């Protein structure tokens, strides 16, 4: 009985250890002392969340709330004008299809072809940019990308992706 419980625990650890989280990338201007920034405002415009190139106001609001929550936890206050930083984001959820070699002699709708269309799992991506208000030059950029099974799964991963991107904010000066 104890051996069976140990095996179940080991399998749980293996499978949860193999669970793949989002791929995170962060870049910033190393000449900037981010400790000088105390406020941010949204770069206004159209909704920035995209679901197959269609604006989704609900997704936009969810992402904005997550970013604001995590920036405020990092010491930045949201203001409606004269912010130290402008913040914007881009988000997509898309189904990727690509062609892949399958070997000679495979029949397709176009006749015999060495290529076939291969569908990958849907991919969600989120990019956050912090800009200089005067020049609109990027000072900090973070991105997260992960495969998802559905729109609902993408929604459930937003806070975690934003938290992971902003984990090292503010970056330390070099």
N, C-alpha and C positions, 0 to 999 in steps of 0.2 A: 504494500500500500504506500509506504514512504517512498519507495523507488518510483512508483507511478506518479506521485505528486511532484517529485523532483524532475521527472521527465516533462510533465506538463509545464512546470515553472520554466525549465530550460527552453522549451518550444516557445513559450510566451515571450521570453527575453530575446530569442533569436528573431521572431517575427516583428516585434516592436522595434528592435534595433535596426531592422532592415527597412522599416517604414521611411520613405523618402520625403523630406520636407522641402520647402521651396528653396530654389537656388537664389541666393542673395548677393548682390553686388553693390558696393558703395564707393563713390568717388567724391573728392572735395578738393577745393583750392587750398593747398598746404601753406599758402602765404597769409591766410585769413585767420584771425583769432576769433573763433566763434563765440567765445565768452562775452564779446561785446554786444551780441544780439539778445534782446529781451522780449521782442514782440514779432508777430508775423501777421500778414493779412493774405487773403486769397487773391490770386490773380484772377480777376473777373472775366467772364466770357461764357461760352456755351458749356453745357455739361461735358465733363471730361471722361466719364466712364462709357465704354463702348461694349456692346454685345453684338457681335457680327456687324459692326459699323452702324448700329442704331443706338441713339442716345437712350439711356436708361436712368431716369431721374432718381428712382429708388436706389439703384446701385451707386449713383453719384453721391447721394446723401449719406449712405452707409460708409463709403470710403472717406468722405470729408469728415464725418464724425470720428472715425478711427484715427485719422491723421491728427485731427485737432486734439483728441484725447491724449495721444502719445506725445505730441509736441508740448502740450501743457504739463504733462508729467515730467518733461525734460526742462521745464523752466521758461518756456516761451509762452507769452500771453497773446491771445488773438485780439486784434484790433481791426477796426473797419477802415482806418486811414493812417497814413504815415508809419506803417510797420517797418521794422528793421529789415525784414525779409519778405519777399513775395513767395508764396507757396502755390504750386500747381501740381497736377498729376495727370497721368494717362493710364487707362486700364483697358484691357481687351480680354475677351473670352472667345477663342476660336478653335475650330476643328481643322487640324492640319492634314492635308492630303499631299503625298509626294509620289514620284515615280521611283521605282527601285528595280534593279536588274533581277530577273528570275531565271535566266538561262535561255539558250537557243531553243527554238521550236515551240514556244508557248503560244497558244492561240488566244487572241484578244478580239475585241469588236472591230479592230482595224486589220485583222488578218494575223499572220504569225509575227510575233514581236518578242524581243528579249527583255521588255520592260512591262511592268504592271503597276497600277495605281494602288498605293498602300495608304490606309487610313491610320493615323496615330490617335491616341486618346486626346480629348480636348485639352488645350493649354490656356491657363489663365496667367496674365502678366499685369503687374502694377509698377509704375515708375513714379517717383516723387522727386520734384525739383524745387530747390530753394534758390531764389534769384536775388541779385542786387536790385533794389527798387529803382535806382537811378539809371542803370545801364541795361537791365534785364539779363545780365550775364549770369550764367549758372555758377553758384558757389558750392552747392552740395547736391549730389544726385544719388538716389538709391533706386534699385530695381529688384523685383522679386518675380520669379517665374516658377510655375509648378503645373503638373498635369492634374486634371480633375475629371470626375465622372459626370458632373452635372453643374448647372448654374447654382444650385443650392450649396453644393460642396465648395464652389468658388467663393460664395458669400461667407461661408463658415470659416474660411481661411484668411479673410481680410485682416482682422485684428492681429493675428499671429504674424502675418507677413509684414505689416507696418511696424509692429513691435521689434521684429528681428532687424528690419532696415534701420530703425532709429536706435538700436541698442548701443551704438557707439557715439551717439550724438550728445553733447557737442564733441567733435573730434579735438584731440589735444594738438596744440601748435607744435610744429617740428622745429 
